[in-house]
């Protein structure tokens, strides 16, 4: 049995997992979101530079997946911060 997820479904799963983390502990979630978004952005930028310099034939869905992985923690943080009017550990 092969399970194939579309990129939209992967995005929703990531947003759900980040939101779950935000609801459990906002300090941990802010650190995880910051670290993961930065890490995925760095990997995406390096991959794009390598793709431009040397055609490596990486599939297009990889770049879209990496972009989704950068956007998902930002979206979930925005949703949480708009609902809760800020984080508790900053007060």
PADREN-737435 format. One record per residue (C-alpha): x, y, z. Coordinates in steps of 0.25 Angstrom, whole numbers, padded with zeros to 4 digits, always signed. Layout:
<sites>
XYZ;...
</sites>
This chain:
<sites>
+0000+0000+0000;+0006+0013-0005;+0002+0026+0002;+0005+0038-0006;+0002+0052+0000;+0001+0065-0008;+0008+0077-0005;-0004+0084+0001;-0007+0072+0010;+0008+0073+0015;+0006+0088+0017;-0007+0086+0026;+0000+0074+0034;+0012+0083+0037;+0003+0095+0041;-0005+0086+0050;+0008+0080+0057;+0013+0094+0059;+0000+0099+0064;+0000+0087+0074;+0013+0091+0078;+0009+0106+0080;-0003+0101+0088;+0005+0093+0097;+0017+0102+0100;+0019+0115+0093;+0033+0117+0097;+0037+0104+0092;+0029+0106+0079;+0035+0120+0077;+0049+0114+0077;+0046+0101+0069;+0038+0110+0059;+0050+0120+0058;+0061+0109+0057;+0053+0100+0047;+0049+0112+0038;+0063+0117+0037;+0069+0103+0035;+0059+0100+0023;+0062+0114+0017;+0077+0112+0018;+0075+0098+0011;+0066+0104+0001;+0076+0115-0003;+0088+0106-0004;+0079+0096-0013;+0075+0108-0022;+0089+0113-0023;+0094+0099-0026;+0083+0097-0036;+0087+0110-0043;+0102+0108-0044;+0101+0093-0047;+0088+0087-0053;+0086+0076-0043;+0072+0071-0048;+0066+0072-0034;+0051+0071-0036;+0042+0083-0035;+0034+0078-0024;+0046+0078-0015;+0048+0093-0016;+0033+0095-0014;+0033+0085-0002;+0045+0093+0004;+0038+0106+0002;+0025+0100+0009;+0034+0096+0021;+0039+0110+0022;+0025+0116+0021;+0018+0106+0031;+0024+0111+0044;+0022+0125+0040;+0008+0123+0037;+0005+0115+0050;+0012+0126+0058;+0004+0137+0052;-0009+0129+0054;-0005+0127+0069;-0001+0141+0071;-0013+0147+0065;-0022+0138+0074;-0015+0139+0087;-0010+0154+0086;+0004+0150+0088;+0013+0140+0096;+0013+0138+0111;+0028+0137+0112;+0031+0151+0107;+0022+0158+0118;
</sites>
